[in-house]
Amino acid sequence: MASAETPKLWNFSAGPAILPPVVFERAAEAVRELRADGHAATAPGVGLSILEISHRSKPYEAVTFGAEQLCHDVLGIPETHQVLFLQGGASLQFAMLAMNLREAGKPAAYIDTGVWSQKAIAESQGLGETTVIASSAASNYDRIPAFPPAEAYANASYLHITTNNTIFGTEYAEIPEAAGGVPLVIDFSSHAGSRPMALERAAFGYAGAQKNLGPSGVTLVYIRKDLLNKKPAAHVPVVLRYATHAKEPSLYNTPNTFGVLVLKLVLEWMRDQGGMPAIAAVNERKAGQLYATLDRSQVFRAHAQPGSRSRMNVTWTANGAPEAEREALSSRFLKEAQKAGFDGLKGHRLVGGFRASIYNAFPEAGVAALCEFMAEFERRL
Ligand SMILES: *Cc1c(COP(=O)(O)O)cnc(C)c1O
């Protein structure tokens, strides 16, 4: 756990990700004894730990329903949509949404912006006709492709997009609007809660909490309520139906009670920071400083193109250096960075180079320290 001031390591991990220090303190307290009113800071203890209390108890109901309400109030999920806390990660949603939202005789449409899109596409392909209507594969996913015209997905059961691409470091500048009433489906795992977003444009959205919202083991799902009554194209097992989990919201079977509590604490922290606008301003400054450093560099090159750059996952290579020197230079940079306390900067093998995940709880001071380190590394070359 990083202390706010001078951590031993700056944690640039893509996920499980850094969380605010106050959340660690409040969660540790709830492990010793949960407080009433959804673990409100001034409420009395209930005599049991969050790890042992029944998910059917009043104190836990206050946790889960409190977290649900905060998803509406802080993240801006509209009241027309049901919020669910599920298990199985965002990866289970690739399959679950394809089972539940596919309508008989209608293909599912996808936009391919990288690894996570492809995994979602693969699950859909196993279940029925799937069309990929746009892709940025040709440029190694360094951008978000232009949003296709309505004809491209006019007859689709739904249109699926990955709004922030954790591995390649690209992000939709805005959530697009799907035409013709086709339900838009978004995987917003790695930038959920990072800025104000038009979440109402999506009929269905999902996010693995461990990127920006909390610990692993909880997936935030939101679904427009009319979709809960839609008849899927084929049989869906009871436990995999959204309608099952919506009936007793997120209490059909034993939920990840601890994970939901931590999610609630993170949402309260976001609210106390000033909510989405205040959080977005900080994220904008952090990403801006890092991209400015990269754009000034003679050695490093940002992977994502301007207009498609993620504010959460910044990817870059040493492609500014002569080709013969890139590999040695990259490993030297990583080694020296690690020694200087910058942890988790190794890029995904598909991009190579480096990735700095700078989620909400990542301090501005850590970004400034990295920028300074990069400039100093370059001066020494
Ligand atoms: C991490 C990630 C996933 C996979 O999440 P799991 O919770 O590990 O299944 C899916 N989509 C995106 C965009 C991700 O960043």
The ligand as a Gaussian input file, in Angstrom:
#p B3LYP/6-31G(d) Opt

LIG

0 1
 C       -9.038000      -5.818000     -17.650000
 C      -10.050000      -5.677000     -18.703000
 C      -10.956000      -6.717000     -18.992000
 C      -10.911000      -8.066000     -18.291000
 O      -11.272000      -7.934000     -16.986000
 P      -11.341000      -9.186000     -15.968000
 O      -12.061000      -8.569000     -14.824000
 O       -9.938000      -9.588000     -15.686000
 O      -12.119000     -10.258000     -16.637000
 C      -11.897000      -6.491000     -19.972000
 N      -11.965000      -5.313000     -20.625000
 C      -11.112000      -4.309000     -20.377000
 C      -11.235000      -3.045000     -21.137000
 C      -10.131000      -4.463000     -19.410000
 O       -9.279000      -3.456000     -19.149000

